[in-house]
Amino acid sequence: MAFGNFRIGSYTLSRRIWTGSTRHAETLLNLRPDDEDSGPVTTALVYFVESPDAGEVSGGTVSAFLPADELTLWYEVLRTEDPVWFGWSSADADGAVELVRLSTGQEPPGEGLDLSP
């Protein structure tokens, strides 16, 4: 089993929409570590899609395909918390991703996360 994590130093958010006979959309969070010494993985591409599927670890990049309704939580945590960590595990160093996680640093109880619109 291979696993790892990094503290997120920066991210970009993008939305892509395909039109025509194969109309579909996806939102992408591109996560980068806060320093270059974070280990072999230097990028995490987290796609939020209507039909999620297994991701992979390949060539220093973790790709994950999560349900579209997870985007709100991930984006809110990225916007409001510090530090934030991205983690993953896979069966092999280069292989299918079995788990991804977003986590915060130590915080006092009761701070809470406001998900109201």
CYANA upper distance limits for C-alpha pairs under 8 A (distance plus 0.5 A):
  1 MET  CA     89 SER  CA      7.60
  1 MET  CA     90 SER  CA      6.37
  1 MET  CA     91 ALA  CA      4.94
  1 MET  CA     92 ASP  CA      5.90
  1 MET  CA     93 ALA  CA      7.90
  2 ALA  CA     89 SER  CA      6.08
  2 ALA  CA     90 SER  CA      5.72
  2 ALA  CA     91 ALA  CA      6.49
  2 ALA  CA     92 ASP  CA      5.85
  2 ALA  CA     93 ALA  CA      5.69
  3 PHE  CA     87 GLY  CA      7.96
  3 PHE  CA     88 TRP  CA      6.04
  3 PHE  CA     89 SER  CA      4.51
  3 PHE  CA     90 SER  CA      6.71
  3 PHE  CA     93 ALA  CA      8.36
  4 GLY  CA     87 GLY  CA      6.16
  4 GLY  CA     88 TRP  CA      6.22
  4 GLY  CA     89 SER  CA      7.09
  5 ASN  CA     85 TRP  CA      7.20
  5 ASN  CA     86 PHE  CA      5.88
  5 ASN  CA     87 GLY  CA      4.46
  5 ASN  CA     88 TRP  CA      6.88
  6 PHE  CA     33 PRO  CA      6.23
  6 PHE  CA     34 ASP  CA      8.25
  6 PHE  CA     38 SER  CA      6.54
  6 PHE  CA     85 TRP  CA      6.09
  6 PHE  CA     86 PHE  CA      6.06
  6 PHE  CA     87 GLY  CA      7.09
  7 ARG  CA     33 PRO  CA      6.04
  7 ARG  CA     34 ASP  CA      6.42
  7 ARG  CA     83 PRO  CA      7.40
  7 ARG  CA     84 VAL  CA      6.38
  7 ARG  CA     85 TRP  CA      4.84
  7 ARG  CA     86 PHE  CA      6.91
  8 ILE  CA     31 LEU  CA      6.93
  8 ILE  CA     32 ARG  CA      6.21
  8 ILE  CA     33 PRO  CA      5.07
  8 ILE  CA     34 ASP  CA      5.93
  8 ILE  CA     83 PRO  CA      7.93
  8 ILE  CA     84 VAL  CA      6.24
  8 ILE  CA     85 TRP  CA      6.03
  8 ILE  CA     86 PHE  CA      7.09
  9 GLY  CA     31 LEU  CA      8.27
  9 GLY  CA     32 ARG  CA      6.33
  9 GLY  CA     33 PRO  CA      5.34
  9 GLY  CA     34 ASP  CA      3.99
  9 GLY  CA     35 ASP  CA      7.67
 10 SER  CA     31 LEU  CA      6.66
 10 SER  CA     32 ARG  CA      5.84
 10 SER  CA     33 PRO  CA      7.33
 10 SER  CA     34 ASP  CA      7.30
 11 TYR  CA     29 LEU  CA      7.12
 11 TYR  CA     30 ASN  CA      5.85
 11 TYR  CA     31 LEU  CA      5.02
 11 TYR  CA     32 ARG  CA      6.51
 12 THR  CA     28 LEU  CA      8.49
 12 THR  CA     29 LEU  CA      6.25
 12 THR  CA     30 ASN  CA      5.69
 12 THR  CA     31 LEU  CA      7.37
 13 LEU  CA     27 THR  CA      7.75
 13 LEU  CA     28 LEU  CA      6.24
 13 LEU  CA     29 LEU  CA      5.27
 13 LEU  CA     30 ASN  CA      7.03
 14 SER  CA     27 THR  CA      6.23
 14 SER  CA     28 LEU  CA      5.75
 14 SER  CA     29 LEU  CA      7.21
 15 ARG  CA     25 ALA  CA      7.90
 15 ARG  CA     26 GLU  CA      6.44
 15 ARG  CA     27 THR  CA      4.87
 15 ARG  CA     28 LEU  CA      6.79
 16 ARG  CA     25 ALA  CA      6.11
 16 ARG  CA     26 GLU  CA      5.97
 16 ARG  CA     27 THR  CA      6.79
 17 ILE  CA     23 ARG  CA      7.78
 17 ILE  CA     24 HIS  CA      6.43
 17 ILE  CA     25 ALA  CA      4.77
 17 ILE  CA     26 GLU  CA      7.12
 18 TRP  CA     22 THR  CA      7.52
 18 TRP  CA     23 ARG  CA      5.51
 18 TRP  CA     24 HIS  CA      5.86
 18 TRP  CA     25 ALA  CA      6.60
 19 THR  CA     23 ARG  CA      5.01
 19 THR  CA     24 HIS  CA      7.51
 25 ALA  CA     49 VAL  CA      7.49
 25 ALA  CA     50 GLU  CA      8.39
 26 GLU  CA     47 TYR  CA      7.05
 26 GLU  CA     48 PHE  CA      6.21
 26 GLU  CA     49 VAL  CA      5.53
 26 GLU  CA     50 GLU  CA      8.16
 26 GLU  CA     68 ALA  CA      8.24
 27 THR  CA     47 TYR  CA      6.23
 27 THR  CA     48 PHE  CA      5.65
 27 THR  CA     49 VAL  CA      7.38
 27 THR  CA     68 ALA  CA      8.29
 27 THR  CA     71 LEU  CA      8.50
 28 LEU  CA     45 LEU  CA      7.22
 28 LEU  CA     46 VAL  CA      6.17
 28 LEU  CA     47 TYR  CA      5.02
 28 LEU  CA     48 PHE  CA      6.78
 29 LEU  CA     44 ALA  CA      8.47
 29 LEU  CA     45 LEU  CA      6.43
 29 LEU  CA     46 VAL  CA      5.63
 29 LEU  CA     47 TYR  CA      6.96
 30 ASN  CA     43 THR  CA      7.49
 30 ASN  CA     44 ALA  CA      6.37
 30 ASN  CA     45 LEU  CA      5.27
 30 ASN  CA     46 VAL  CA      6.96
 31 LEU  CA     43 THR  CA      6.33
 31 LEU  CA     44 ALA  CA      5.50
 31 LEU  CA     45 LEU  CA      6.88
 31 LEU  CA     46 VAL  CA      8.28
 32 ARG  CA     42 THR  CA      6.80
 32 ARG  CA     43 THR  CA      5.63
 32 ARG  CA     44 ALA  CA      7.13
 33 PRO  CA     38 SER  CA      6.97
 33 PRO  CA     42 THR  CA      6.94
 33 PRO  CA     43 THR  CA      7.69
 34 ASP  CA     38 SER  CA      8.24
 36 GLU  CA     42 THR  CA      7.94
 38 SER  CA     42 THR  CA      7.65
 40 PRO  CA     60 GLY  CA      6.02
 41 VAL  CA     59 GLY  CA      8.26
 41 VAL  CA     60 GLY  CA      4.59
 41 VAL  CA     61 THR  CA      6.02
 41 VAL  CA     62 VAL  CA      7.51
 42 THR  CA     60 GLY  CA      6.02
 42 THR  CA     61 THR  CA      6.68
 43 THR  CA     60 GLY  CA      7.14
 43 THR  CA     61 THR  CA      5.36
 43 THR  CA     62 VAL  CA      6.91
 44 ALA  CA     61 THR  CA      6.14
 44 ALA  CA     62 VAL  CA      5.17
 44 ALA  CA     63 SER  CA      6.39
 44 ALA  CA     64 ALA  CA      8.34
 45 LEU  CA     61 THR  CA      7.76
 45 LEU  CA     62 VAL  CA      6.64
 45 LEU  CA     63 SER  CA      5.24
 45 LEU  CA     64 ALA  CA      6.85
 46 VAL  CA     63 SER  CA      6.40
 46 VAL  CA     64 ALA  CA      5.39
 46 VAL  CA     65 PHE  CA      6.55
 46 VAL  CA     66 LEU  CA      7.63
 47 TYR  CA     63 SER  CA      8.10
 47 TYR  CA     64 ALA  CA      6.54
 47 TYR  CA     65 PHE  CA      5.23
 47 TYR  CA     66 LEU  CA      6.54
 48 PHE  CA     52 PRO  CA      7.97
 48 PHE  CA     65 PHE  CA      6.41
 48 PHE  CA     66 LEU  CA      5.41
 48 PHE  CA     67 PRO  CA      5.94
 48 PHE  CA     68 ALA  CA      4.86
 48 PHE  CA     69 ASP  CA      8.09
 48 PHE  CA     70 GLU  CA      7.63
 48 PHE  CA     71 LEU  CA      6.79
 49 VAL  CA     65 PHE  CA      7.08
 49 VAL  CA     66 LEU  CA      6.71
 49 VAL  CA     67 PRO  CA      5.90
 49 VAL  CA     68 ALA  CA      5.18
 50 GLU  CA     67 PRO  CA      6.47
 50 GLU  CA     68 ALA  CA      6.07
 51 SER  CA     67 PRO  CA      7.24
 52 PRO  CA     65 PHE  CA      5.55
 52 PRO  CA     66 LEU  CA      5.58
 52 PRO  CA     67 PRO  CA      5.83
 53 ASP  CA     64 ALA  CA      8.24
 53 ASP  CA     65 PHE  CA      5.93
 53 ASP  CA     66 LEU  CA      7.65
 54 ALA  CA     64 ALA  CA      7.02
 54 ALA  CA     65 PHE  CA      6.80
 54 ALA  CA     96 ALA  CA      6.91
 54 ALA  CA     97 VAL  CA      6.65
 54 ALA  CA     98 GLU  CA      7.71
 55 GLY  CA     62 VAL  CA      7.88
 55 GLY  CA     63 SER  CA      5.49
 55 GLY  CA     64 ALA  CA      4.67
 55 GLY  CA     65 PHE  CA      6.35
 55 GLY  CA     96 ALA  CA      6.20
 55 GLY  CA     97 VAL  CA      5.52
 55 GLY  CA     98 GLU  CA      8.31
 56 GLU  CA     62 VAL  CA      6.36
 56 GLU  CA     63 SER  CA      5.77
 56 GLU  CA     64 ALA  CA      7.20
 56 GLU  CA     90 SER  CA      8.27
 56 GLU  CA     94 ASP  CA      7.66
 56 GLU  CA     95 GLY  CA      5.82
 56 GLU  CA     96 ALA  CA      4.79
 56 GLU  CA     97 VAL  CA      5.30
 57 VAL  CA     61 THR  CA      6.22
 57 VAL  CA     62 VAL  CA      4.96
 57 VAL  CA     63 SER  CA      6.85
 57 VAL  CA     90 SER  CA      8.00
 57 VAL  CA     93 ALA  CA      7.49
 57 VAL  CA     94 ASP  CA      5.46
 57 VAL  CA     95 GLY  CA      5.86
 57 VAL  CA     96 ALA  CA      6.98
 57 VAL  CA     97 VAL  CA      6.97
 58 SER  CA     62 VAL  CA      7.06
 58 SER  CA     94 ASP  CA      5.72
 58 SER  CA     95 GLY  CA      7.50
 59 GLY  CA     94 ASP  CA      8.15
 62 VAL  CA     88 TRP  CA      8.39
 62 VAL  CA     97 VAL  CA      8.26
 63 SER  CA     97 VAL  CA      8.26
 64 ALA  CA     97 VAL  CA      7.58
 64 ALA  CA    100 VAL  CA      7.90
 66 LEU  CA     70 GLU  CA      7.37
 67 PRO  CA     71 LEU  CA      8.32
 70 GLU  CA     74 TRP  CA      6.96
 71 LEU  CA     75 TYR  CA      6.40
 72 THR  CA     76 GLU  CA      6.53
 73 LEU  CA     77 VAL  CA      6.70
 73 LEU  CA    115 LEU  CA      8.03
 74 TRP  CA     78 LEU  CA      6.76
 74 TRP  CA    102 LEU  CA      7.79
 75 TYR  CA     79 ARG  CA      6.62
 76 GLU  CA     80 THR  CA      6.56
 76 GLU  CA    115 LEU  CA      7.98
 77 VAL  CA     81 GLU  CA      5.97
 77 VAL  CA     84 VAL  CA      8.20
 77 VAL  CA    113 LEU  CA      8.47
 78 LEU  CA     82 ASP  CA      8.31
 78 LEU  CA     84 VAL  CA      7.33
 81 GLU  CA    104 THR  CA      7.25
 82 ASP  CA    104 THR  CA      7.25
 82 ASP  CA    105 GLY  CA      7.47
 83 PRO  CA    104 THR  CA      6.25
 83 PRO  CA    105 GLY  CA      5.91
 84 VAL  CA    102 LEU  CA      7.48
 84 VAL  CA    103 SER  CA      6.16
 84 VAL  CA    104 THR  CA      4.99
 84 VAL  CA    105 GLY  CA      6.88
 85 TRP  CA    102 LEU  CA      6.19
 85 TRP  CA    103 SER  CA      5.61
 85 TRP  CA    104 THR  CA      6.56
 85 TRP  CA    105 GLY  CA      8.19
 86 PHE  CA    100 VAL  CA      7.84
 86 PHE  CA    101 ARG  CA      6.27
 86 PHE  CA    102 LEU  CA      5.34
 86 PHE  CA    103 SER  CA      7.11
 87 GLY  CA    100 VAL  CA      6.04
 87 GLY  CA    101 ARG  CA      5.56
 87 GLY  CA    102 LEU  CA      7.02
 88 TRP  CA     97 VAL  CA      7.50
 88 TRP  CA     98 GLU  CA      7.98
 88 TRP  CA     99 LEU  CA      5.80
 88 TRP  CA    100 VAL  CA      4.77
 88 TRP  CA    101 ARG  CA      6.79
 89 SER  CA     97 VAL  CA      6.43
 89 SER  CA     98 GLU  CA      6.20
 89 SER  CA     99 LEU  CA      5.76
 89 SER  CA    100 VAL  CA      7.24
 90 SER  CA     94 ASP  CA      8.29
 90 SER  CA     95 GLY  CA      6.68
 90 SER  CA     96 ALA  CA      6.18
 90 SER  CA     97 VAL  CA      4.96
 90 SER  CA     98 GLU  CA      5.58
 90 SER  CA     99 LEU  CA      7.52
 91 ALA  CA     95 GLY  CA      6.88
 91 ALA  CA     96 ALA  CA      7.16
 91 ALA  CA     97 VAL  CA      7.79
 91 ALA  CA     98 GLU  CA      7.69
 92 ASP  CA     96 ALA  CA      8.03
107 GLU  CA    111 GLU  CA      8.04
